[in-house]
Amino acid sequence: MRIPAHNRAKALPSWSGRQAGPGAQNRGFSLIEVMCAILILGIALVGLVQGTTSALLSTKESELQTGAALIAAGVIETLRAEGDLVDGETEGDGGAALPLYRWRRTLRPAGTPGLHEVDVVVEHAKTGKEIYELQTLLFEPADETANGAPKRSRESGSKRKRGGQS
């Protein structure tokens, strides 16, 4: 059986699976296909923006934590270097270089003579929210040893003259 020439176009499928009629042209994408593609692209874009925002917030929080940890360690190292531990509470701030930070140091006896508990809390200067807390123990021997002889001064080594000159 032969198909008449004017009906042959109807019988042959086109590349899109639609049957081409007489005078039919390839129309491209339908409106639903375009809307689905835009929806998928929109969802991907929202995910990308949220991921980027989350990474930026995480980086900022990490920077804040690192600065607070360095300040707390610096306060303890300053206390260790100065010596003469006196129990009580002291407060300070990050100064002009680090205006976002405020710290509070608490020094109390730890139960053993010469042993002190040190607690340094670093807060956000504007919100007052605690960012970091560092606790440690520092030991400072008593002024006299067990046999009654005075302890050596910390500064005795630094006052010696160099090169044997008087």
C-alpha positions as CSV (number, residue, x, y, z in Angstrom):
1,M,0.0,0.0,0.0
2,R,1.2,3.4,-1.0
3,I,0.7,6.5,1.1
4,P,-0.4,9.5,-0.9
5,A,2.2,12.3,-1.0
6,H,0.1,14.8,0.9
7,N,-0.2,12.3,3.9
8,R,3.4,11.2,3.9
9,A,4.5,14.0,6.2
10,K,1.9,13.0,8.8
11,A,3.1,9.4,8.9
12,L,6.8,10.2,9.4
13,P,7.9,11.1,13.0
14,S,10.0,14.1,13.6
15,W,13.1,14.2,15.8
16,S,11.1,15.4,18.8
17,G,8.7,12.5,18.6
18,R,5.9,14.7,17.3
19,Q,4.4,14.0,14.0
20,A,5.0,16.7,11.5
21,G,1.9,17.8,9.6
22,P,1.7,19.5,6.3
23,G,3.3,22.9,6.7
24,A,4.4,22.2,10.3
25,Q,7.7,23.7,11.5
26,N,10.0,22.6,14.2
27,R,9.0,24.8,17.1
28,G,11.9,24.2,19.6
29,F,11.1,24.0,23.3
30,S,7.6,24.2,24.8
31,L,6.7,26.6,27.5
32,I,6.6,23.9,30.2
33,E,10.1,22.7,29.3
34,V,11.4,26.3,29.6
35,M,9.7,26.7,33.0
36,C,11.1,23.5,34.3
37,A,14.6,24.5,33.2
38,I,14.2,27.9,34.9
39,L,12.9,26.2,38.1
40,I,15.9,23.8,38.2
41,L,18.3,26.7,37.6
42,G,16.7,28.8,40.3
43,I,17.0,25.9,42.9
44,A,20.6,25.5,42.0
45,L,21.3,29.2,42.3
46,V,19.6,29.4,45.8
47,G,21.8,26.5,46.9
48,L,24.9,28.2,45.6
49,V,24.0,31.5,47.4
50,Q,23.3,29.7,50.7
51,G,26.5,27.8,50.5
52,T,28.5,30.9,49.9
53,T,26.8,32.8,52.7
54,S,27.4,29.9,55.1
55,A,31.1,29.8,54.2
56,L,31.5,33.6,54.7
57,L,29.8,33.4,58.2
58,S,31.9,30.4,59.1
59,T,35.1,32.3,58.1
60,K,34.1,35.3,60.2
61,E,33.3,33.2,63.2
62,S,36.6,31.4,62.9
63,E,38.4,34.8,62.7
64,L,36.6,36.0,65.9
65,Q,37.4,32.8,67.8
66,T,41.1,32.9,66.7
67,G,41.5,36.5,67.9
68,A,39.8,35.7,71.2
69,A,42.1,32.7,71.8
70,L,45.2,34.7,71.1
71,I,44.0,37.5,73.5
72,A,43.3,34.9,76.3
73,A,46.7,33.2,75.8
74,G,48.4,36.6,75.8
75,V,46.7,37.6,79.1
76,I,47.9,34.4,80.8
77,E,51.4,34.7,79.4
78,T,51.6,38.3,80.6
79,L,50.5,37.2,84.0
80,R,53.1,34.4,84.0
81,A,55.8,36.7,82.9
82,E,55.0,39.4,85.5
83,G,54.8,37.0,88.4
84,D,53.6,38.2,91.9
85,L,50.2,36.6,91.5
86,V,47.5,38.4,93.4
87,D,44.1,36.8,93.7
88,G,41.1,38.7,92.3
89,E,39.4,39.8,89.1
90,T,40.9,42.1,86.5
91,E,39.3,43.4,83.3
92,G,40.6,44.9,80.1
93,D,40.0,45.3,76.4
94,G,41.7,44.7,73.1
95,G,42.8,48.3,72.8
96,A,42.7,50.3,69.5
97,A,44.1,47.4,67.5
98,L,41.4,44.9,68.6
99,P,38.3,47.0,69.6
100,L,35.9,44.0,69.2
101,Y,37.2,42.2,72.3
102,R,36.9,42.7,76.1
103,W,38.5,40.3,78.6
104,R,38.0,39.4,82.3
105,R,40.7,37.5,84.2
106,T,39.9,35.8,87.5
107,L,42.7,34.5,89.7
108,R,42.0,32.4,92.8
109,P,43.8,29.9,95.1
110,A,43.8,26.3,94.0
111,G,44.1,24.7,97.4
112,T,47.9,24.1,97.3
113,P,50.2,26.9,98.6
114,G,51.5,28.8,95.6
115,L,49.1,27.2,93.1
116,H,46.5,29.5,91.5
117,E,43.5,28.9,89.1
118,V,43.4,31.3,86.3
119,D,40.2,31.8,84.2
120,V,40.2,34.2,81.3
121,V,36.9,35.0,79.5
122,V,37.0,36.9,76.3
123,E,33.7,38.6,75.3
124,H,32.5,40.6,72.3
125,A,32.8,44.2,73.3
126,K,29.5,45.3,71.6
127,T,27.2,42.4,72.4
128,G,28.8,41.1,75.6
129,K,28.5,37.6,74.3
130,E,31.2,35.2,75.5
131,I,33.5,34.2,72.7
132,Y,36.2,32.2,74.4
133,E,37.2,30.9,77.8
134,L,40.6,29.7,78.8
135,Q,41.4,28.0,82.2
136,T,44.8,27.0,83.5
137,L,46.8,26.7,86.7
138,L,49.9,28.8,87.5
139,F,52.4,28.0,90.3
140,E,54.4,30.6,92.1
141,P,56.6,29.4,94.9
142,A,56.3,31.0,98.3
143,D,58.7,33.9,99.2
144,E,60.7,31.6,101.5
145,T,61.8,28.0,101.0
146,A,61.1,25.2,103.5
147,N,64.5,25.7,105.4
148,G,63.8,29.4,105.9
149,A,66.3,30.8,103.3
150,P,64.9,33.5,101.1
151,K,64.1,32.6,97.5
152,R,66.3,34.0,94.7
153,S,64.9,37.1,93.0
154,R,63.6,36.7,89.5
155,E,65.7,39.7,88.4
156,S,69.0,38.5,89.8
157,G,70.0,37.0,86.4
158,S,69.2,40.1,84.5
159,K,71.2,42.5,86.7
160,R,74.5,40.8,86.2
161,K,77.0,42.8,84.2
162,R,78.2,41.4,80.9
163,G,81.8,40.6,80.0
164,G,83.0,40.6,83.6
165,Q,83.1,44.4,83.8
166,S,82.4,46.1,87.1
